[in-house]
Structures are given as C-alpha cells and as structure tokens.
Amino acid sequence: MSQNFSIPNDGSTLWQRMSREGKGFTALTGFITIAGTSETNLMLMRNPADSGKLVRLKDFIMTIGGSATQRTLFRFYRAPTITNAGGALDINKVLPIGVPTSSVLAYQSPVTSASGALIQMFSVNYFSFARDQDLGRYLVAGADLLITVQSSANNVEHNLLSVWAEEDV
C-alpha cells in the first residue's frame, strides 16, 4: 500500500527550501599549490556517527590556476582510512542568520593510508568548474568522503568549495 504525502509547493526547489530553513552549509579550502603531478588529498568531509543527520551534497565548485592546457582530475572516495584529519575548515551557513550548527566536520589536506572506494571522478580544465550533485549524493552518519586532486602540471593552485544540506534522520 502506498502513501501519498502532501508537500506544499511554493515554487521553491528542495535546495532553496532547505537553505531557507537553515539547513544549507558550505566549507572552502584555501588555495593549495600542488607540487608535482601525483594525486594529493585536498578535502575530507566527515559526518560523525552520532550526528543524527543525513548529509545531502549539493555542489562542488573547483578552482584551478594554471594555463589553458592544464587539466586536473578531482576524485571522490568513500570510506578512506584516515591517519590525520588535517586542518579544520570553517563551516558556514548559506542563510547567514545565527550560529552555524552543521554536524559535518571538514578538513583540508588530510593524511590517509588508503583512499577508500572511488565513487566519482571529474576531469577539469583550468579556471573554475561547478559540479552539481543536486542533493542526490549522500554522506550518512559515520561516513567520510575524501576528495583528491591530480594535476597535469607542476606547482598549480587548487581550491574547493563544498555545498551541502543536512536533514534529521
């Protein structure tokens, strides 16, 4: 037997409603200069086991310095083995009212002994690239997401803005 749920439609998208309700957040890495062309850990997102939240990923906005011929691979891994979480990143609310109350922990330049399961990869030219996840990729309680970069050129700056929403489970 199926149930019908009535959700008022005010013309807003799910993202607009969630961010308006104070459930939208961002974290931004600083610019990291990647020495060499090997894969480098850029960001770790962690949803603590006791958070009581389901994290719904919205956007990843990647910025790359360099030239028109430079390309970078951004890789996303589930369940990495973390030996040092890295430097803590500030979490900001999309709706700038009140104190951010995100349950997510975000870090720059984590150290890993194993990357985990590769779940997504993007090849990006220089400049900026936005990858919309449309709230359709999830980070469940107790899960980690590792994001790495691998540049085709030496000494290129990279940074990443992560955007997500959280809902109670």
N, C-alpha and C positions, 0 to 999 in steps of 0.2 A: 504494500500500500504506500503510495507516495503522498507526501505532504506538500502543500503549497504555502509558501511564506510570502507575505505581503511586505515589500520594501518600498517606501515612498520614493518616487523618482522626482528629484528636484532639478534634474538636468546635469547634475554633477557626476563626474567619474568616481569610481571607487577611490582612487588616489586622492582626488580633491576632498572627498568626504573624510577620509582617514586623516589627512594632514590638517584639515579644519578642526577635527576633534582632538588635535594634539598628539596624534599617533605617528607622525612623519618625522624622520630624523636624517641627518647627514653626518658623514665623517670625511675629512680631507687630509690626505698625506701632504707632507711638504714635498718640495722638488728633491728627487734623489738622482744623483748622477751615477749612472750605471757604468762601472769600469769594466771594459771587456765586453764580450758578446755572450757570456754564459747566462743561464736562467738565474734570476735574482728574486728573492722574496720581497714583495712590496707591501702587502697589507694582510692582516689577519683579522677576521671578524669572528667573534665568539658569542654564542647565545648560551649563557650559563644554564646548567641542568635544572636549577631551582627557579628559573625566571618566570615560569608560568605563561610565557609568550611564544607565539609563532611569529617569526620574522619573515616578512614578505618583501623580497628585493624588488626595487623599482628601477633604478638607473645606475649605471656605472659610466662616469664621464672621465675619459682617459686623455691626458695631455702629454705630448711628446715634443721635445726640442729636436733640433737636427735639420736635415735638408730634405728636399722633395724625394730623394732616393732612399731615405732611411725608412725602415719598417720595424715594427715591434710586435712580438707575439705576447698577448696577455692570456695567461692560463688560470683557470679556476679549479681548485681541488677541494674535494670533500674529505673530511676526517684525516687531516695531516697529523703527523707526530711532532709535537712542539717541544723544543728543549728550552727556548726562551721566547716569551711572547713578543718582546721588542718594546719600543717606546709607545706609551699610551697616547692615543689620539683624542682630541676633544670631540664630544658628540653634541650636535646642535639640533634643536627643534626646527622644523620647517616653519611652523607658526611661532614667531618669536615672543610668546607670552609665557611667563612662568619659567621655572627651572626645568631644564631637560631631565626627563625621567626615563630615558631609554634603558632597557635591560641589556642591550648589546654592549660588548666591550670591543674596541677596535684598536689595533696596534700597527705601527709602522716598522718595517724591517725585522720581522720575526725570524728566529733561527729554528730550523727543522732538521730532524734526522730522516724523515720520509715525507714526501709531498702529499701522499694520500691518493685518492681516486680522481683522475682527471674527468671533469664533468662538462667543461666548456672551454673553448679557445677562440680568440679573435686575432686576426692579423690587421694591424692598424698602421696607416701611413703617418707621416709626421703631422703635427698640429694637434687638433682635438677631435675626439670621436665619442659620441654618446651611444651607449648600448642599452636600450630599453628592455627590461625584463618583465614589464607590465604586471608587476606584483605576482608573477607566476613561477618564480623560483623561490624556494623556501629554505629557511635555516631554523630547524626545530630546536627545542630546548636540549642543551647538552651537546650541540653540534658546533663545529668550527669550519670556516671557509678560508682557504689560503688563496691569495691572488699573487701571481708572479709575473715578471716581465723578462723578455729576452730580446735584446736589441740587435739589429743587424750591423750596428756601428758602435765604435768605442766612445765612451765619455758623453753619453746623451742623457739629458734630463728627462725624467718622467714624474708624473704625479697622478693621483686617482681620487675622484670624488665618488663616494658610495652613498646612495639614497635608498631608504627603506621605510617600511611601515611595520608597526607591531600591533598584534591583536591578542587578546586574552584567550587562553585555551582552557 
